[in-house]
Amino acid sequence: MKRLWNALLYSLAGLRAAWDEPALRLEIGMLIVAIPLALWLPVGVLERLLLTGSVVALFVVELLNTSMEAAIDRISEERHPLSKLAKDLGSAAVFVAALFAGAVWIALAGPIGLRMINA
């Protein structure tokens, strides 16, 4: 139980640290808007899971990218081609996750929004 308790405390510390990162604050804001919206939309359970899961996945990828950037900066703030490559790849992962989340929301929520506009 102590190990689980410590893991919870470390996770909460990580989420508190995430709040200090502007990109993560933006994505927390997206979560705060997107999850209730996904729960409100008249879609099935699988669509609801895709809508919420896509924004949660984006948040997770951003958490991992931010942690990797912190580790690289800890090693050295000096410019190095491998450090740049790692940071660029992390950024690309966030971009791909954001494209996926956007595609999911356009495909599943877009038609509902259009019906509401045209009604």
N, C-alpha and C positions, 0 to 999 in steps of 0.2 A: 504494500500500500504506500509506503514511503516513496518508492521509486515513481509510482503513478502521480503522487502529490507533487513531487519535485518536477516531473515532466509537465504537469499542468502549470506550475509556477513559471517555468522557463518559457512555455508557450505564451502565457499572458504577458510576460516581459517582452517577448518578441512582438506581440501585437501592440503593446504600448510603444515600443521603438518604431514600429511601422507608422504610427501616427505622425512621427517627426519627418517622415519622407513625403515630399509633395506628391509624387506619382502614386504612392500607396494611399494617401489621403483622398486623391481623386477617385481611386478605384473603390475605396470604402464608401465614398459618396454614391458611386454607381450601384454598389450593393444595396445601400439603404433605399435607393429608388427602385432598382430592378426587381429585387426579391418580392416586395409587396405587390408591385405591378404584375409580376408573373403569377402570383397567387390570386390576384383579382381577375385576370383575363379568363374568358370562357374557353379554356382549352382542356384537353385531357391530361391525365397524370403524366404520361411520357413527355408530352410537350412542355408541361410545367417543369419537369425535371431537366429537360434540355435548356429551357430558358434560364432557370436558376443555376444549373450546373455550368453553363457557359461563362457566366459572370464570376462564379466562384473559381472556376479553373483559371480565368484571367487573373484574378487576385492571387491565386497560389503561384502562378508563373511569375508575377511581379514580385512576390515575396522572395522566391528563389533567386530571381535576377538581382534584387537589392542585396540579398545576403552574399551572393557571389561578388558583387561589386565592392562590398565592404571588406571582404576577405582580400581581394586584390589590392585595395587601397591600404590595407593593414600591412601587406607585404612590402609595398613600395608605392609612393605617389609618383615616382619617376615614370616618364613615358617609355613604354616598351611595346614592341609589335605584338607580343603574345598577350599582354594585358589588354591592349586595344581589341585584339581578336576575341578574347573571352567576353569583354564587355559588349562588343558588337553582336556576338552570337546571343548573348542574354537579351539584348534589346530586340533582336530578330525574333526570339521566342515569344516575347511579350507581344510583338506586332502580329505574329501568326495567331496567337491566342485571341487577340482583339479582333482580327479579321473573322475568326471562327465565331466568336460571340456575336459580332455584328451580323454575320450571315444567318445565324440561328434566329436572332431577333427579327431580322427582315423577313425571313421565311415564315416564321410562326406568328409573330405579332403584327407584321405589316398588313396582311390581308384584313385582320380584325380592325386595325386602325383605319384602313381605307373604307371599310363598311360603315364605321362610325361617322367618318367625315361625310360620306355620301348619303347618310340617312337623314 
